Amino acid sequence: MFRPKVPTNPTPTGLVVPLTVEPTAVVRHSPPPTPVAQTSTRPAVRLTPGTALALVGGGTAVVLVVGAVLVSMLLAVAISGVSVAVCAVVLRSLLASERTHR
């Protein structure tokens, strides 16, 4: 079942040689072992007031950092847009004054 299947290729005479099939061995499996209840080797997670405070502080820090990054990216896009708009107005003004002075 897991062996590669090689396609039959025609020989130069035009005859097709069939692929020989090897019989596979029959494997008999023993019955699965009965499940045994496993005890947990890890202790349960216990939150003390200090660890809870550290988790809240860490979460707050992450939110503040992500917020600062997103706001700075938005600000960068806004400043780029304003600078492109100012350049467009200046170019328009230069082209308009070029036409009127001729």
Buried (B, 14 or more C-beta within 10 A) or exposed (E): EEEEEEEEEEEEEEEEEEEEEEEEEEEEEEEEEEEEEEEEEEEEEEEEEEEEEEEEEEEEEEEEEEEEEEEEEEEEEEEEEEEEEEEEEEEEEEEEEEEEEE
